[in-house]
């Protein structure tokens, strides 16, 4: 199956923070791959903006180095890279002063889509947005892209939203969460709402529980100082895992439109039960052969910040009351893996108890690596000698099923940036959604801060602290093994 590439309109994209790590690793390579695919028009322009004094040639050299490092060799075509670099330019900008703004205004075109990407610290969101307006650079149809973190609590999230709202309308603001751009996440909606097979079963009557796991093998490394002020709850649960939970649990919108879909996600967040301390486990990785401890990485020997968290969450609505959602995420774990496991209940009566037991079905949605889905089914083992049952997966790996051999699945940023140019907000978070997530998260964090709770230590290369296993064991359930 060959995917269609639909070109977007001509645009000017101003990338603030263009000399930063995220721009080099994700944003610029994603734009190049869309250019290579024919989706980015030849007269589109990328204008890098940052504090560093640099000319166009210097920026193009920086972009070229990023493409050589973060784009696969198969996609590094010299002529195409040269043509892409010709569309890149650079303007030094003072985010909190007047330097460079007149030059940026002069560089912008009036008859194209204008997008402004804030790949900068949140403290600069307000000043940048204000200057885009005061210098007459942004217009009523301009799009503004902001990266997480969207605050560190409800109060700061409200302030960020207010700062942006002072210069831009909500319909112009695109709060990006790259998890929502993954093919598997979007296919979750397709599987649920485009197939009659699953939706009648997607409720507390047929689903025993849901597990959402985002495991990483890396530690906090060079991000130690930042991460120690954040932790797994703020860095992962409040945004990435929350979005996966919402897409799994939400009601079908009446139409596949941005605000209707985000309305349904908001209803899920507002239906989340408070989390008791007995339903939550926090951990910190210890020193091991793979590297130093979390406290050493964070350069804080007294740190109580969690590098791992697992929790049990209830949703108080008609669809999900009584069906627990188990979330876990951590650093320095045994495997890099992001997945959603929808565990169905066992059959109400097994007729095979003498010669075998039919295990419950499970739908596994893999976000990374090897994006795809599989549905475990029970069948008879081939051969004579009785009704021996075996559990087998009906597997759909997207790279095999949906593309030619060797073809790469587009990076999430590729889809999301093109959606910004199209003006499609479906896969972006709305301001009230962000605030609702923080309103649920803040009491949990405040609870362990008040208790001065120390995270449990866990070994690097493990599945997290033993206490996380007990979280499910006492419910007569078990985490899906990360090696499965």
ABEGO torsion letter per residue (X at the ends): XBBBBBBBBBBBBBBBGAABAAAAAAAAAAAAAAAAAGABBAABBBBBBBABBBBAAAAAAAAAAAAAAABBAAABBAAAAAAAAAABBBBBBBAABABGAAAAAAABBAABBBBBBBBBBAAAAAAAAAAAAAAGABBAABBBBBBOBBEABAAAAAAAAAAAAAABBAAABBBBBAAAABAAAAAAAAAAAABAAAAAABBAAABABBBBBBBBABBAEAAAAAAAAAEAAAAAAAAAAAAAAAAAABBBBABBBAAAAAAAAAAAAAABBBBBAAABBBBBBBBBAAEBBAAAAAGBAABABBABBBBBBBBBBAAABGBBBBBBBBBGBABBBBBBBBBBBBBABBAAAAAEBBBBBBBBBBAOBGBEBBBBBBBBBBEBGEBBBBBBBBBBBAAAAABBBGBBBBBAAAAAAAAAAAGBAAABBBAAAAAAAAAAAAAAAAAAAAAGBBBBBBBBGBAEBAAAAAAAAAAGBBBBBAAX
